[in-house]
C-alpha cells in the first residue's frame, strides 16, 4: 500500500458542508434560513477566494461575478436535474 496521502475530493468536502447544513436544519427547523446562510457563506468565501487570486479585484470584479455566477448556475442546474430524476422520498406521517 502506498504512503501517498489520499486527496479529498470536492464532493467529499461538499458532503461535509451538507452534513452540517442538515444538522443546522434539524436544529433550526427552517431549511430556508439555513439555505440562505449557506449561500451567504459561499458568497463571502468566494469573494475572499477571488481577492486572493486577483492582482486588482476592483478591475476584475465583473469577471469574477460572471465566472462564479456561471459556475453556481451550472452546479445548481445539475443538482436540480438530479432531484427531478430522483425526488426526495419523505416518510408518511403516522395515522392518528
ABEGO torsion letter per residue (X at the ends): XBABBBBBBAAAAAAAAAAAAAAAAAAAGBAAAAAAAAAAAAAAAAAAAAAAABABAAAAAAAAAAAAAAAAAAAAAAAAAAAAABBBBBBBBBBX
